């Protein structure tokens, strides 16, 4: 077989790899993306699901990072409108930090945001409705806004846009060999040979394993585990909480998937990627945080789902809590030859600006002067959310397809945005949504995920494409997994 050639081989289909692929493809570069597992299968689907400036980073003096993040928050609110929603956070005055310090920090947060579409922070009185849930009662609180995001689908939609502009996406295809060959790198990707002018290593926690393939020694990478748990709704209402802890860490409590709250995150040093996994100490830390805030004790059986993600951070010493969320980008090679870029660190919120800087350097290396357009182009599915309020889109589709449940249509719109229309057209042609697996997952959407969204196995659908697995029983998830294998869909 003849090898495939490309300008860029991007190793890693997390959010940074997806962002670089999209930017490069939109500039006309020939791109291949390879991923050893599923798209967003590791760190990029195990975040706290926030597009945020990082309020707590102000305490560490990371003003530049917070400013960049808040600028990107505005951009993503526009280009990914179907995947984000404004989220108000309540910060109770519980004594870990003085009220004046919280007020000053939030004022600085608002100033760094500049002109924002989100409301400004404000002080809340003790009789504010959300504070009635706190036990013991608190005297007051502050409130501020950030954005909630479906992290896995943000990564997916970014890659779908890259594919729409010519990028080739190869999930379940690990990079196994790298050899220098003239002005190219000869790489084995799955069963395919690729000749690439430049390789971009954005493999995250596996960055050093990729570097080793070309004989480069490991760089210092600090792996910090963040664990989250999903528990039944603690109370009604749409507010989220930022709970200060005695050790000066914070825990977020965020409404999630209708009937649940997402609680996290922890910050625990990991010795290696193989050590990833929630520990009993982490579960207890999060459960204790809920107990202190809401005066109740949650036991392990109340945990409907838990997940842990690895953050591959720059190792500058200090504690896991204070480890930098900045990123480091290195580029090797001379124009006319082969290049190699390695990227370490970063965060979900700044992936687009990181990609812009990366592709600026890669394009210059390859002799292209095309400019970045990713800040202005909507992601697939966002066009409807940007032009039509989500509720109006749901109403329009419900009128067009009266035989289908409006609640199911609303759930599809929340996941697929404007792409819901062709999905429902396919449902109509099939005569209905097919088998109901529970938790809001129907056969039609599962097949759509396999056909158009690179879903290869049941977990890809349950936990990343839809997150319907949260609302399903273990028996229902097992039934779906057996059906998936029997149908040979992936």
N, C-alpha and C positions, 0 to 999 in steps of 0.2 A: 504494500500500500504506500502511496506517495504521502509524505508528511504534509500536514496543514501548516500554512504560514500565517503570521500575523505581526502587527506592530507591537501589540502588548499581550502578554499572557499574564492574567491577574490570578494570583493564587489565593483563594479565600473568597467565599460568597457571603460574608457577613456584610454589615452596613457600610463599612469603609470600602471594601472591594466592590460592592454594588454601586456606590457613589462614584468611584473612579471609572468603572465600566460605563456608566451612563454619561458622564462628562466627556470621556474620550470618544465614545461612539457618536455623540452629538457634534463633536468637532471633526468627524470624518475619519478617525483612526480605526484601523482594523483590530478588533478586540476579541480575545477568547478569555472566558472566565472559567476556572475549574474549582471544584469544591469536593473535598473528600466525603462529605455527608450531605445533609439537606441544606438548602438555602436558609440562612439565619438559624442554623441548627444548633448553635452553641451560644456564645455571648450575646448575639444580637436578638435573640428571642427570650433572653433571661434577664432583662433589665427591669427597672421599676416602672416602665412604660410612660416615661415623661420626656417631653421636650421642654427643657428648663435651663435657666441661667446657672443654677447651682448656688442657691442662696448660702449654703454652708461654706462654699469656697471663699466667700468674702472674708471669713474669719482667718483664712490662711493667706490672705493678701493676693489672691489670684484674680485681680481686677480685670486684666486683659482677657483671661479665659471667660469670665462671667460676661463681659461686654460682648465678645464674639458670640457666645452662646445665646444671649438675648437678641442679638441681631438675627441669628439663624432661626430663633423661635418665630420671629415675624415672617421670615421667608417660608418656613415650613407650614405655617398657618395658612399661607396662600397657596402653595403648590401641592400640598397634601391635605386639602380641606376635608376630604372624605374620611381621613384616618385619624384626625385630631379633634379634640374638643376642649374648650376652655374648662379649667378645673380650679375651683376655689379651695385654698388650703387655709385651715384654721390653725394658728399656733397659740395654744393656751399658755398663759403666764404661770408656769409651775415652779419657778425659782431657780432653774439651772442657769439661766441668763437673766440679768435685770431687764425690766420692761423697757428702759431707755435704750439698752443695747439692741433689743429687737426692733424698736422703732427706728433707730439710726441705721441699722442694717437694711431694713426694708426701704427706707428713704433712699439709700444709696443704690439699692437694687432697681428702684423705679427710675432714678437718674441715669443709671447705666443703660437702661432699656430705651431711653429716649422716647420718641413718638411711637407709642404702642397701641395696638388695637384692643389690648386687654385692660381691664380696670386697674387703677392704682391700688396700692395697699391701704388699709385703714385699721384703726383701732376698733375693737368690738367691746360692747358693754357685757357685763356678767349675765344680763337677761337675753342675750342673743340666742335664738332658738337652738343652734347647734351645740352651744355650751351646756344646754340642759342635760346632755348625755354624759357629761363628765362626772366622775365620782372618784374622789370627793370634789365638790364644786370648786370652780376657780373664780378668781375675782374679775378677770378680764382676759382678753386675747387680742391678737392681731390677725388679720386676714390678708392674703395676697393671692395672685393668680399665676398659674403656669398652664401648660398644655398637656393633656393626656394623649398618648399615641398608641396605636397597635404596632409595636416594634417589628414583629415578624412580617406583617403585611407592608409596612413601610419599606423594608428591605426588598421584599418580593416585587412591589410595584416599581421600585427603582431599577431592578434588573429587567422587568418587563419593558420599561422604556428603553433601556440599553439594547435589548433584543430587537425592539421595533426599529432601531436605527443601525442594525447590522451586527451587533455583538452576538457571539455564539456562547451559550451558557451550558456548562457541563457539570451538573450535580452528580453526586455519587461517582466522581472520577478523581482519584487522588493523583497528585504529582509524585512520581516515584523515582525518576532519574533526571539529572540535569548535566549536560555536557557542553562546554564551549566549542563552537564550530564556526570559525571565521567571524563574520559580523552578526552571528545569531547564537542563540542558545537552543540546543536540541534537547527537547523535553519529552518525557513519556508521561502522558496524562491518561490514566485508565488504560484503554487499549489503543490509544491514538498517539502518534508522534507529532509534535508541534515544533516548528521552527519559529522562534520569536526574536524580534529585534530587542525587545526589553521584557524583562520579567519584573513584576510588581509583587513583592511578598507582603501580603496583608493577611497572613494566616493567624493573626492574633496569638492565642496561647501556644500555638504550634509554630510560631515564627522561627525559632531556633532549629526545629527539625527540618524546615525548608532550607535554611541557610546551610545546614550540614550537607545537603545534597550536592552543593557545589564546593564543599570542603572548607567552609568558613566556620571559625570557632564561634561558640555561643556568646551572645551579648547578654549583659545583665538584664533580666526581665523579672519583674515582681508580679506574681500571680496573687490576686486578692479575690477571694470568693464572696459573692453576695447571694444570700439565700432569702427567698420569699415564701410565705405561706398564704394560701387562700382559704378563708374561713367563711361560714355563713354570715349574712348581713348582721352587723352589730346593732343597727338601728336604721330607721328610714332617713331619707334626705340625700342630697347630692354632694354635700361638702366632704372634703378629705381633710386629714389631719397631718401635721408635722409635729410629732411628739418628741420633746427633748428628753434625753435619757441621763441618768446620773453620771455616766462616763463621758458625757458631752457628745456622744453620737446622737443621731436622730433616726426615728422610725416613721415611715410614711404609712398611713392607713387610707386606702383609696377605694371608692366604689368600683366594683369590677363585675362584669358579665351579669348585670342585673340583680342577682340574688346573693352576691358575695362581696367581701372586702379583701383587697390585696394588702398584705402587711409585709413590710421590709424596709430596708435591707440590712443584712449584717455585713461586716467587713472582717474577714478572717484570712490570714496568710495561708497560701497553699504551697506545699513543697513541689508539686508537679501536677500537670493536667489530669493524671490518672487518679489523683486524690479527690477529685471533684465529687461533692455530694453533701446534702444537708446533714448536719450533725445534731445530736440531741441537745448539745449546749446552745446551738443556734436557735433551734425550735423553742427552747425554754426562754432564751433571751427575748424573742418576739412575743411569746405568750405572756411573759412577765410585763412587757411594755403595755400590752392590752389591759392586763389586770390593773396596773397602776393608773391607767387613763380612764377606764370605764368601770372599774370596781367589780369586775367579774373574772372568773377563772375559766380559761379555755383549756380543754384537755386535748391530747393528741387525736382522738377520734373525730374532733371537730374540724380537722384539717382536711379539706377536700382535695387539695393539690399543693405540692411544694416543688420548687425548682431552684437550682443553684447555677449561677453563671460565673465565669472567670473573667476578671478584668486584667489584661496584660499591661501593667503600668510601668512607667519609667522608675527604676529603682534608685531613689535618692536618699534612702534611709528613712528613719522616723517610723511612725506607726502606720498601720493599714488605713486608719481613719484619715490621716493627713497626707497620704501618698498622692502625688500630683496626677491630675487628669489631663494634663497637657499631652501633646504627641511629639514624636521625634521622627524625622524623615531624612533618610540618607540616599544619595544617588551616586552610583559608580558608573564609569565608562566615559568614552570620548565620542563626540559626534562622528558619524560614519562607521562606528563600530557597534558593539552590543552594549546594552545598559542593564543595570540592575538597581531597583529601588526597594528599600525596606522601610516599613512604617510600623512604629510601635506606639501604643497608647491611643489616646483619643476617646471620644464619647459619642453616643448616639446623636445628640443634638448638633454637634459640629461636623458631622460626616460630609455635608455638602461643601463647606468651606475648605475642609481638609482635602477633599477630592479636587477642588479647583486649584489649590496650590500644587498638588501632586501632578495634575495633568498639565499645568503651565510648564513645569520643569520637563515632563516627559515629551510634550509637544515640541518644545524648543530643542530637545535632544534629537528628535526625529525630523526636525526641519519644518515643522508646521507652525504657522502663525495664527491659526484659528482661535477665536476667543470663546470663553466660557459663556454658556447661555442657560445654565441649569437653574439660576435664580428666578428666571422669568417663565420657564416652561412648566406647565402643570403635569403632575404625574398621572398615569392612566387611571381613570375613575374619578379624578378630582374635578374634571370639567363640569360635571353635573352639580357637585357640591358648591363649586365656585359661583355658578350662575343661578342655581335654583336651591332654595333652602331644602335641607334633607327631608323635613316633614312634607314639603310639597311634592318632592320626588316620590316619596312613599305613597302619598295620596294618589298621584297620577298613575303609578304602576298598579296600585290596588284597584283602581277603576278599570284599568286596561285588562287586568287578570282577576275578575271577581271570584273565580273558583278557588283562588289561592288565599291562604291566611294572611291578612294584613300584618300580623305580628311577625310572620316568617319573612315577608317582603321587607319589613323594617330591619330585621336582623341582617338580611342580605345586603341592603343598602349600606348599613354600618360597616360591613366588611368589604364590599366591592364597589361602592359608590356608583358612578355612571355605568360601570360594566354590568350592573344588575340587569339592565335592559336586555342585552343579548343572552344572558343566562336564562332569563325568564322566557325569552323567545324559544330557546332550546327546550325548556320545560313544557311549553305549550305544544311544541311539535311532538314531544314524547307522550303527551296525554296526561301529564301530571308530574309531581316531584319525585315519585317513586317511593321506595321503602323509607319509613320513618325509623331512625335508629335511636331516637331520644335526644334530649339536650338541645333540640333545634337543628339537628343534622339530618338531612334527607339525602337519598341516593343521588339526586340530580346534582347537588352541590359537590358531593364527593367526586362524581365523575368529571365535573367541570375542573376541579382542582387538579385531577390527574391529566386532563386533556390540555389545559392551558397554563397551569401553574406549577409544573414540575413536581407534583406530589408523587412519591414513589412507594410510600408505605402508609399504614393506617395512622401512625403517630404524626406524620407530616400533616395530615388533615385534622386530627383531633386537637393537637396542641399548638400548631403554628398557623395553618391556613384559616382555621375557624375558631379554635379554642372551645368548641362545643364539648370537648371531653370533660370540662369542669362540671357541667351540669348533668353528666351521665353517670349512671351507676357503673361499678366495675363489670357487672354482667353485660350491660349494654356496650361498654367499650370492647369487651371480649367478642361479643356478637359481631360488632362492626369489623374488628380485625379479622375474624374468620371469613366474613363476607368478602372483604377486600382481597384476601388471598384466593378464595374460591373463584372470584370474578377475574382474577389475574389482571387487575387494573393498572397497578404501578409498573 
